[in-house]
Amino acid sequence: MSTSAKNEQLLKPREVAQRLRLNVATVYRRISSGELAAFRLSESGRGPLRIPERALLEQLRDTAAPAARGSGSAPLAGAVTNTTTPKETP
């Protein structure tokens, strides 16, 4: 195991929920679906879950990327755009 892996912070699902401003149940769903990497502390598979901090950072990066891509000049779906032409002044 590398030195950086030994020093990596392990977070509880509750801590991840607080940092992402999510419900704890949402964090567990993301773990179950594979969206968020996590592991159990015991070899029996029944120990407490921990999320490596790098997994949290990846989750933040992945959720921020679509927002950055959506910042183009096209209007949002359902957005009202100005379709009138200006009136000529006499």
PyMOL commands that set and color helices and strands:
alter all, ss='L'
color gray80, all
select helices_A, chain A and resi 3-7+13-20+24-33+53-69
alter helices_A, ss='H'
color red, helices_A
select strands_A, chain A and resi 10-11+39-40+49-52
alter strands_A, ss='S'
color yellow, strands_A
deselect
rebuild
show_as cartoon
